[in-house]
Structures are given as structure tokens and as C-alpha cells.
């Protein structure tokens, strides 16, 4: 039987991601910014929900939307038509916290 090499991982592979996410949450809390991560399958109504929420709030809050999509800006354009700031990020899938932080400075 072949020898088996065991590799012990002492820190989560997501540790850096978790640290950056914690930093982002702390900065947003200091600024009084509420960040909502709305995720679901394609066609489930995320953009419709956002548009209706923006309409219902009717200028009572300052709202901006960052759309993360693999390769489309259709939803970002739909959100922009509501009059709020809309940023499109083509992700290929996952949006790491550093990308959110970088967009927040723009």
C-alpha cells in the first residue's frame, strides 16, 4: 500500500476573506451604511424586489446597488433606471470582500 501524506491546515482557507469581510462590516458600521447581500437563483425576482424596494423607500434613504453578474449588465441597467447609483461587477461567480471595498471607494 502507498504511503499517504497528511497535510494539516491550521487556518481556514477562508481566513483572509473572513478578515476582509470583518473590516468591511466595521467600516460600514462606522459610516452608518447598511449592506445587504441579496442572492438567489437566476430569474427568482431579485431585481424586481430591489426595484420595488427602491420605489417604496421613495428617496427616504440614500441607496446604491452593486450588481454582481457573471457576464451581463441587464440588471444593473434596470436598477440605474430607478435613479439610484448602480455599479456592475462582472465576477465569474464570487465577489470577494476586497472587490466590494474597492468599489466602495469609487
C-alpha positions in Angstrom: 0.0 0.0 0.0 1.3 3.5 -0.9 2.2 6.0 1.8 -0.3 8.7 2.5 0.9 12.2 3.0 -1.2 14.2 5.5 -1.3 17.9 5.4 -2.7 19.7 8.4 -4.4 23.0 7.7 -4.0 25.2 10.8 -6.0 28.1 9.5 -9.2 28.2 7.4 -8.7 28.7 3.7 -11.2 31.5 4.0 -9.3 33.3 6.9 -8.2 36.2 4.7 -11.6 36.5 3.2 -13.2 36.5 6.7 -10.8 39.2 7.9 -11.5 41.4 4.9 -15.3 40.9 5.3 -15.0 41.8 9.0 -13.1 45.0 8.1 -15.8 45.9 5.6 -18.5 45.4 8.1 -16.7 47.6 10.7 -16.2 50.4 8.2 -19.8 50.3 7.1 -21.0 50.3 10.7 -18.8 53.4 11.4 -20.3 55.2 8.4 -23.9 54.1 9.2 -24.0 52.1 6.0 -26.3 49.1 5.8 -25.1 46.5 3.3 -27.5 43.9 2.1 -26.3 40.8 0.2 -29.2 39.6 -1.9 -28.5 36.2 -3.5 -30.7 33.7 -5.2 -31.0 31.7 -8.4 -31.4 33.4 -11.8 -35.0 34.6 -12.5 -36.1 34.4 -8.9 -37.0 38.1 -8.7 -34.0 39.8 -7.1 -34.0 42.8 -9.4 -37.8 43.2 -9.2 -37.6 43.1 -5.4 -34.8 45.7 -5.4 -36.7 48.0 -7.8 -39.9 47.8 -5.7 -38.0 48.4 -2.5 -36.3 51.5 -4.1 -39.7 52.7 -5.2 -41.3 52.1 -1.8 -38.5 54.0 0.0 -39.0 56.9 -2.4 -35.9 58.9 -1.6 -36.0 58.4 2.2 -32.6 56.7 2.1 -29.5 57.1 0.0 -29.3 53.8 -1.9 -26.7 52.4 -4.2 -26.7 48.9 -5.8 -23.7 46.8 -6.8 -24.8 44.1 -9.3 -22.5 41.1 -9.4 -23.1 39.0 -12.5 -21.1 36.6 -14.5 -21.3 38.4 -17.8 -24.4 40.7 -18.1 -25.3 44.2 -17.2 -29.1 43.9 -17.8 -29.9 44.1 -14.1 -27.6 46.9 -13.3 -29.1 48.9 -16.2 -32.6 48.2 -14.8 -31.6 49.4 -11.4 -30.0 52.5 -12.8 -33.3 53.4 -14.5 -34.8 53.8 -10.9 -32.4 56.8 -10.4 -30.1 55.2 -7.8 -26.4 54.6 -8.3 -25.7 51.3 -9.9 -22.4 49.6 -10.4 -21.9 46.4 -12.4 -19.2 43.9 -11.5 -18.5 41.0 -13.8 -17.5 38.3 -11.4 -17.2 35.0 -12.9 -19.1 33.8 -9.8 -17.8 35.0 -6.4 -17.3 38.6 -5.2 -14.5 38.7 -2.6 -14.8 41.4 0.1 -11.8 43.3 -1.4 -13.8 43.9 -4.6 -16.7 45.4 -2.5 -14.2 47.6 -0.6 -12.6 48.7 -3.9 -15.9 49.7 -5.4 -17.0 51.5 -2.2 -14.2 54.0 -2.8 -15.2 54.8 -6.3 
